[in-house]
């Protein structure tokens, strides 16, 4: 069963929050921090792959294919993952993604609101 966009966006937001939490334990060069962050990046990529085209098209400045590609790389070439690349993703791409997710989430109807019909 596939998950709805609102759930996937919540998953992405939660993974971003977790990444920031993990980084409080040390730099990305600390193995356990790298492992935890890489797992969350993998989760983000998996969620991105399941988002509807309609919602990703609403935020064209985000490189959705690159995010999905990072997931594939982490899943299939984990031992070749360079901490500097992961650090660059965190420094450059994580906040724009978080902002985009918040905007997309705000445009979705609240699941708790009753619908006409």
N, C-alpha and C positions, 0 to 999 in steps of 0.2 A: 504494500500500500504506500502510495506516495504521500508526502507531507505537503501541507499547504504553504504558500509563500510566507504568511505571517509567522508560522512556526519556524521555517527555515531562517527568516530574518532574525528571529529571536535567538536561534542557535548561533548564528554568526556573531551577534552582539555579545552573547555570553562567552563565546570563544575569545573574542577580543578582550573582554574584561579579564578572562583567565590569563591571557598572555601578559597583560600588564601586572597581574598578581604574581605570576611566575618570575618575572624579571626583578621583583623585589628581593629574590633570593640570590641574585648575583648576575653577572654578565652572561651573555649568550655563550661564551666560551666555557662556562661551567657545564659539564656534561649533562647533569640532571635537568638544568634549566633548558638547555638545547633540546633535550628529549621532550620535555613538557611543551615547549613552544612549538616544536615541529609537529607534535600531535595535534595541537589546536589549529595550526595552519592547515593541516590535512583535513580536519573537521570543517574548517571554513571552505576549503576547496570543494569538499563533497557537498556541502549545502549549496554552494554557488551552482554546481552542476545541476542541481534539482530545481533551482528557481525558474519560474516561467520566463519565457522570452519577453513577454509583455512588461514584466517588472524590470528586468535588466535593461531593456531598451529605454526605460525612463531615466536611466543614469548612464548615458553613453560615455562619460569621461572616465568611468571605472573600467579597467582592463580585465573584464570578466574571464576571457580566455586565458590570460596569464595566471589568474588566480586558480582556475581549474588545472592549468598546466603545472603549477607549483604543487598542487595536490598529487598529481600523477608522478611528478619527480620524487616527492617525498615518499610516496608509497612504493615506488619501484626502484629507486636509486638512493635509498636512505644513507648508505655509507659514503656516498659521494657528495652529500650535502655539505656545503661550505658555510660555516657559521657567519662569515662576513656577508654572504648573500642573504641569509636569514635576517641578520641585523639590518641590512639595507631595506629589506621588505618592511620590517617593523618601523624603521625610522621614516621611510618615505611613503609607504602605502597603507599602513594600518589606520591612521586617523582619517584620511579621505574615505576609506571604506566604511569606517564607523559612522562618519557623517552621512554618507550615502544611504546606509542601512537605516539610519534614523529617519531620513527624509522619506524613503520608500515605505517604511512602517507607518509613518504618519499619514500617508496617502491611502492606506488600506482601510476598509471599513472595520470598525471595532467588532470583533467576533461576539462580544457580549450584547451588542445592540440588536434589537429585533428587526427583522427585515419585513418589508411590505410584501404581501402576497397572500 
